[in-house]
Amino acid sequence: MMKITAPDLHCGMGRLQKSLIPFLGLVLAFCFYSARENFKPEMLKGKRVIVTGASTGIGEQMAYHLARMGSHILVTARTEAKLQKVVERCLKLGAASAQLVSGSMEDMAFAEHVVKEAENLMGGLDMLILNHIGKSYFSYFDGDVGHVQKLLQINFLSYVAMTVSALPMLKESGGSIVVVSSMAESAMKAAADVVLMSPAPKEECALEIIKGGALRQREVYYKYASTKIPLLIRDWAAEFLDYLVRKRYNVENLKKN
Ligand SMILES: NC(=O)c1ccc[n+]([C@@H]2O[C@H](COP(=O)([O-])OP(=O)(O)OC[C@H]3O[C@@H](n4cnc5c(N)ncnc54)[C@H](OP(=O)(O)O)[C@@H]3O)[C@@H](O)[C@H]2O)c1
């Protein structure tokens, strides 16, 4: 007959715990991810959406996706003629309604005015997509603090001003705020001869942003590997990331700018 001693029992329990805890973790992770809602275009049907920076680029493409899904859309940027064309195309694609407000996000009163217009024109708001970005030169910093201040107003303060103005309407509708940001890729356009990478397709990127907003995802990385991995490396080995980034820059061309 085999005799089971207290240390044997303790050891068995320890092994069980070691395998049980990861197993339970996997079960919980599976439940969490499988319970997630899937995206359906109908989620945006009839929703009232503001898209900033919608005269071109990713913002323009988001407006077209929303139009195909049957949303009410309010687009904004500085160039009214381009916005007019976006509105016309949105209506052709099936938008429930499409309207524009033109002006510069350098002016906080304009940022607030756009939100007010959403209330006047659409009767409320379900999604605020903050996407506009002020242009910057791509070279070594020349000490122009005024330029930085202007960029902060366009790329940061106007986002805050619009969010604060939109909150009452978003609370009422149970809506969402989508903030589009970039790791470095927008700089690539200003520096095609300096950065040795090509940008990802804007139509697909626009759709991923809308899906993330509709599903209320905390963060969406596009393209996942090329954005998420460098961010992880930044946290664990910032100098190695600097080295990788420098390898992708043609620094000789940068000096000429
Ligand atoms: N392109 C990329 O590869 C990439 C990658 C990752 C993330 N992103 C992010 O995606 C967003 C859109 O990028 P994008 O490449 O589509 O930009 P984009 O093509 O340069 O378009 C920028 C938009 O912002 C508007 N805008 C610029 N200055 C403004 C101002 N002072 N006031 C109001 N509107 C202004 C522009 O219209 P007007 O000139 O008519 O005002 C335009 O509609 C940005 O937040 C960017 O950081 C882009």
The ligand as an SDF file (V2000), in Angstrom:
LIG
                    3D

 48 52  0  0  0  0  0  0  0  0999 V2000
   -1.7610   59.6110  -43.4060 N   0  0  0  0  0  0  0  0  0  0  0  0
   -1.2010   58.7380  -42.5960 C   0  0  0  0  0  0  0  0  0  0  0  0
   -0.3600   57.9390  -43.0120 O   0  0  0  0  0  0  0  0  0  0  0  0
   -1.6060   58.6880  -41.1350 C   0  0  0  0  0  0  0  0  0  0  0  0
   -1.1200   57.6530  -40.3750 C   0  0  0  0  0  0  0  0  0  0  0  0
   -1.4990   57.5440  -39.0590 C   0  0  0  0  0  0  0  0  0  0  0  0
   -2.3500   58.4780  -38.5040 C   0  0  0  0  0  0  0  0  0  0  0  0
   -2.7990   59.5070  -39.2600 N   0  0  0  0  0  0  0  0  0  0  0  0
   -3.6860   60.4670  -38.6000 C   0  0  0  0  0  0  0  0  0  0  0  0
   -4.9030   60.5120  -39.3250 O   0  0  0  0  0  0  0  0  0  0  0  0
   -5.4370   61.8230  -39.2560 C   0  0  0  0  0  0  0  0  0  0  0  0
   -5.6840   62.3180  -40.6750 C   0  0  0  0  0  0  0  0  0  0  0  0
   -4.4740   62.2660  -41.3630 O   0  0  0  0  0  0  0  0  0  0  0  0
   -4.4060   62.4670  -42.9490 P   0  0  0  0  0  0  0  0  0  0  0  0
   -3.1250   61.9190  -43.4080 O   0  0  0  0  0  0  0  0  0  0  0  0
   -5.6740   62.0190  -43.5710 O   0  0  0  0  0  0  0  0  0  0  0  0
   -4.3100   64.0650  -42.9940 O   0  0  0  0  0  0  0  0  0  0  0  0
   -4.3840   65.0380  -44.2730 P   0  0  0  0  0  0  0  0  0  0  0  0
   -4.6210   64.2960  -45.5240 O   0  0  0  0  0  0  0  0  0  0  0  0
   -3.2120   65.9550  -44.1670 O   0  0  0  0  0  0  0  0  0  0  0  0
   -5.7200   65.8640  -43.9300 O   0  0  0  0  0  0  0  0  0  0  0  0
   -5.7370   66.7210  -42.8350 C   0  0  0  0  0  0  0  0  0  0  0  0
   -7.1290   67.3020  -42.7190 C   0  0  0  0  0  0  0  0  0  0  0  0
   -7.1270   68.2740  -41.6700 O   0  0  0  0  0  0  0  0  0  0  0  0
   -7.6110   69.5050  -42.1970 C   0  0  0  0  0  0  0  0  0  0  0  0
   -6.9210   70.6100  -41.5420 N   0  0  0  0  0  0  0  0  0  0  0  0
   -5.6160   70.9400  -41.6220 C   0  0  0  0  0  0  0  0  0  0  0  0
   -5.3640   72.0500  -40.9140 N   0  0  0  0  0  0  0  0  0  0  0  0
   -6.5520   72.4460  -40.3850 C   0  0  0  0  0  0  0  0  0  0  0  0
   -6.9470   73.5490  -39.5970 C   0  0  0  0  0  0  0  0  0  0  0  0
   -6.0820   74.4870  -39.1930 N   0  0  0  0  0  0  0  0  0  0  0  0
   -8.2530   73.6370  -39.2350 N   0  0  0  0  0  0  0  0  0  0  0  0
   -9.1640   72.7160  -39.6320 C   0  0  0  0  0  0  0  0  0  0  0  0
   -8.8440   71.6490  -40.3940 N   0  0  0  0  0  0  0  0  0  0  0  0
   -7.5520   71.5320  -40.7720 C   0  0  0  0  0  0  0  0  0  0  0  0
   -7.3060   69.4540  -43.7010 C   0  0  0  0  0  0  0  0  0  0  0  0
   -8.1930   70.2370  -44.4610 O   0  0  0  0  0  0  0  0  0  0  0  0
   -7.9500   71.7450  -44.8840 P   0  0  0  0  0  0  0  0  0  0  0  0
   -6.5460   71.8570  -45.3700 O   0  0  0  0  0  0  0  0  0  0  0  0
   -8.9910   71.9590  -45.9390 O   0  0  0  0  0  0  0  0  0  0  0  0
   -8.2110   72.5460  -43.6680 O   0  0  0  0  0  0  0  0  0  0  0  0
   -7.5940   67.9900  -43.9870 C   0  0  0  0  0  0  0  0  0  0  0  0
   -8.9690   67.7960  -44.1930 O   0  0  0  0  0  0  0  0  0  0  0  0
   -4.4560   62.6800  -38.4880 C   0  0  0  0  0  0  0  0  0  0  0  0
   -4.8770   62.8090  -37.1530 O   0  0  0  0  0  0  0  0  0  0  0  0
   -3.1590   61.8880  -38.5770 C   0  0  0  0  0  0  0  0  0  0  0  0
   -2.3340   62.1150  -37.4710 O   0  0  0  0  0  0  0  0  0  0  0  0
   -2.4480   59.6200  -40.5580 C   0  0  0  0  0  0  0  0  0  0  0  0
  1  2  1  0
  2  3  2  0
  2  4  1  0
  4  5  1  0
  4 48  2  0
  5  6  2  0
  6  7  1  0
  7  8  2  0
  8  9  1  0
  8 48  1  0
  9 10  1  0
  9 46  1  0
 10 11  1  0
 11 12  1  0
 11 44  1  0
 12 13  1  0
 13 14  1  0
 14 15  2  0
 14 16  1  0
 14 17  1  0
 17 18  1  0
 18 19  2  0
 18 20  1  0
 18 21  1  0
 21 22  1  0
 22 23  1  0
 23 24  1  0
 23 42  1  0
 24 25  1  0
 25 26  1  0
 25 36  1  0
 26 27  1  0
 26 35  1  0
 27 28  2  0
 28 29  1  0
 29 30  1  0
 29 35  2  0
 30 31  1  0
 30 32  2  0
 32 33  1  0
 33 34  2  0
 34 35  1  0
 36 37  1  0
 36 42  1  0
 37 38  1  0
 38 39  2  0
 38 40  1  0
 38 41  1  0
 42 43  1  0
 44 45  1  0
 44 46  1  0
 46 47  1  0
M  CHG  2   8   1  16  -1
M  END
$$$$
